[in-house]
Amino acid sequence: MQDKITLVVEYLNEVKTRCTFNAAAQALGITPQALKKELGEARAEVSWFVSPTSGEPMRYTDEQKHPELYRTSRIITAASVLKRNLSL
């Protein structure tokens, strides 16, 4: 499972696009809570995972957010996008 999570993290960092926890978890076949646990501590490379309501990473300080987090207003909200782009 960690390999798939790493694949998603690397993809989001490459495309510099936010993604909801729900979409990523569904694409991976785990719960959003399990995904949060697997991601570990708050850091820039995983700040792309955001709340569907606010579009913000939860409980992150400005220093922990990726510098390009708001490069685009686009947010991946559907698991199908990750499944298609990453062959999950």
HELIX and SHEET records of a PDB file:
HELIX    1   1 GLN A    2  VAL A   15  1                                  14    
HELIX    2   2 PHE A   21  LEU A   28  1                                   8    
HELIX    3   3 PRO A   32  LEU A   39  1                                   8    
HELIX    4   4 ALA A   44  VAL A   46  5                                   3    
HELIX    5   5 ASP A   62  GLN A   64  5                                   3    
HELIX    6   6 ALA A   79  LEU A   86  1                                   8    
SHEET    1   A 3 PHE A  49  VAL A  50  0                                        
SHEET    2   A 3 ARG A  18  THR A  20  1                                        
SHEET    3   A 3 ILE A  75  ILE A  76  1                                        
END                                                                             
